[in-house]
């Protein structure tokens, strides 16, 4: 188990009350774990500003597979980026719409460019990239 350091925090009463309401809604059992998560989140955001840092993440997208040559374009892009793509999951939502989740790993800049390339394709209705790291 890691060493735990204790420290004090000064905070305005109104802000603390709002924080307590928020962490209760989120299901935290105590302030310490909520603060640790906030710190981790901020460190991950800062780390991802460096395009050469390693990241893992998902690109989740909804698209109309009847749009032009979209399915073939997606497959071509995915084959061209097999170093960054760990796996994909494809779900048929209805006759026209598909949900696809691509699990990615690699340099943050490469992953972001790949996600931008895919999201900009005609027929992609929505795409969201979520990045994280295992090094925090």
C-alpha positions in Angstrom: 0.0 0.0 0.0 1.2 3.5 -0.9 2.2 6.0 1.8 -0.7 8.3 2.6 0.1 12.0 3.4 -2.4 14.1 5.2 -2.7 17.8 4.6 -5.2 20.5 5.5 -7.3 22.5 3.0 -8.8 25.9 3.7 -12.1 26.4 1.8 -15.0 28.8 2.0 -18.1 27.4 3.7 -20.4 27.9 0.7 -18.0 26.2 -1.6 -17.5 23.3 0.8 -21.2 22.8 1.1 -21.6 22.7 -2.7 -18.7 20.2 -2.9 -20.2 18.0 -0.3 -23.6 18.0 -2.2 -21.7 17.2 -5.4 -19.6 14.3 -4.0 -22.7 12.8 -2.3 -24.5 12.8 -5.7 -21.4 11.2 -7.3 -21.4 8.5 -4.6 -18.2 9.3 -2.8 -18.0 8.1 0.8 -15.6 10.8 1.8 -13.9 14.0 0.7 -10.5 12.5 0.4 -11.4 10.1 -2.4 -13.2 12.9 -4.2 -10.2 15.2 -4.0 -7.9 12.4 -5.1 -10.0 11.9 -8.2 -10.1 15.6 -8.9 -6.3 15.7 -8.7 -5.9 12.7 -10.9 -8.2 14.2 -13.5 -6.3 17.5 -13.5 -3.0 15.7 -13.9 -4.3 13.6 -16.8 -5.6 16.7 -18.5 -2.2 18.4 -18.1 -0.3 15.3 -19.3 -2.5 15.1 -22.4 -1.3 18.5 -23.5 1.9 16.8 -24.6 1.3 15.1 -27.9 4.2 12.7 -27.2 2.8 11.3 -24.0 1.3 7.8 -24.1 -2.5 7.6 -23.7 -5.3 5.1 -23.9 -8.8 5.9 -24.7 -12.0 5.3 -26.7 -13.5 6.9 -29.7 -17.3 6.4 -29.5 -19.3 7.3 -32.6 -22.7 7.1 -34.2 -23.0 7.0 -37.9 -25.2 6.2 -40.8 -23.7 3.3 -42.6 -25.7 4.1 -45.8 -23.8 7.3 -46.3 -21.6 7.1 -49.4 -18.6 4.9 -49.0 -18.4 5.5 -45.2 -18.1 1.9 -44.1 -15.2 1.2 -46.5 -13.5 4.5 -45.5 -13.7 3.6 -41.8 -12.2 0.1 -42.5 -9.4 1.6 -44.6 -8.5 4.1 -41.8 -8.7 1.4 -39.2 -6.4 -0.9 -41.2 -3.9 2.0 -41.7 -3.8 2.7 -37.9 -3.6 -0.8 -36.5 -0.7 0.3 -34.3 -3.0 2.6 -32.4 -6.2 0.6 -32.6 -6.5 -2.2 -30.0 -10.0 -3.3 -30.8 -13.4 -2.1 -32.2 -16.9 -2.9 -31.2 -19.7 -2.4 -33.7 -23.4 -2.4 -32.8 -26.4 -2.0 -35.2 -28.7 0.5 -33.6 -31.4 0.4 -36.3 -31.6 0.1 -40.1 -29.5 3.1 -40.7 -27.5 3.8 -37.6 -24.5 2.1 -36.1 -22.6 2.7 -32.8 -18.9 1.9 -32.9 -16.4 2.1 -30.2 -12.7 2.1 -31.0 -10.2 1.4 -28.2 -7.0 3.2 -28.8 -3.5 3.3 -27.4 -0.5 5.4 -28.4 0.9 8.9 -28.5 -1.7 11.4 -27.6 -1.2 13.5 -30.7 -1.5 10.5 -33.0 -4.7 9.4 -31.3 -6.2 12.8 -31.4 -5.4 13.2 -35.2 -6.9 9.8 -35.9 -10.1 10.7 -34.0 -10.3 14.0 -35.8 -9.9 12.2 -39.2 -12.7 9.8 -38.4 -15.1 12.3 -36.8 -14.8 14.5 -39.9 -16.0 11.9 -42.3 -19.3 12.5 -44.0 -21.9 10.3 -42.3 -20.4 10.4 -38.8 -23.2 12.0 -36.8 -21.4 12.2 -33.5 -18.0 11.2 -32.2 -16.4 11.6 -28.8 -12.8 10.9 -27.8 -12.1 10.1 -24.2 -8.5 9.8 -23.2 -6.8 8.7 -20.0 -3.6 7.1 -18.8 -2.5 4.3 -16.6 0.6 6.2 -15.3 -1.1 8.5 -12.8 
